[in-house]
Amino acid sequence: MLRDFARKLYTGTASTPDTSTSRGALSDVQLHLDQPIYGEVEGQPVTIIGQGNMVGFSPVSFCIDSLGENAWLPTSSILITDPRFAPVTVGQGTTRSNTARSRK
């Protein structure tokens, strides 16, 4: 999912003027493996483990989806939504357990 999304995004933009660095080159990469950020790209959960600058798309985030696909995607409120420090898991709730009720 992420690679296809990134491919569409990068091929759909206008080319940048000729510079000493080619479009899409990464610089100033900082990984934060000790405290990943969790977010969503097109409604799918992703883990963000790094950030950097990419010529023509700066700033960017290194995202990994649930299938293990990864891609550098532009960091914007439109592309990466709901950033947080804890993943959302299905089934988490604040309801009381049955064992507490059975003691009465």
C-alpha positions, 0 to 999 in steps of 0.5 A, a space after each residue: 500500500 505505502 509503496 504504491 501510494 508513494 509512487 503515485 505521489 512522486 510521479 504526479 508532481 512537477 519536477 524541480 529545477 536542476 540542482 546539484 542534488 537530484 529530486 528525491 535525494 534524502 538528507 538530514 535523516 534522523 531515526 527515532 527507533 526508541 520512540 516511534 510515532 503512530 499515525 494513519 496514511 489513507 486510513 491505514 495505520 502506520 508506524 513512523 520511525 524516522 524523519 528527514 528532508 527529501 529534495 522536492 518533498 521536504 520534510 518526510 517521514 519514514 513509515 511502515 505499514 502493518 504488512 511491513 511495506 515502508 516508504 518515505 512520505 511527505 509529512 503533512 496533515 493531509 498525508 499523515 493523520 492522527 500522529 500519536 506515541 501509542 498504537 491503537 489496538 482493537 478491543 481496548 476498553 474501559 469496561 469492567 471485567 466479569 471477575 469483578 462482578 462474579 465476586 459479589 
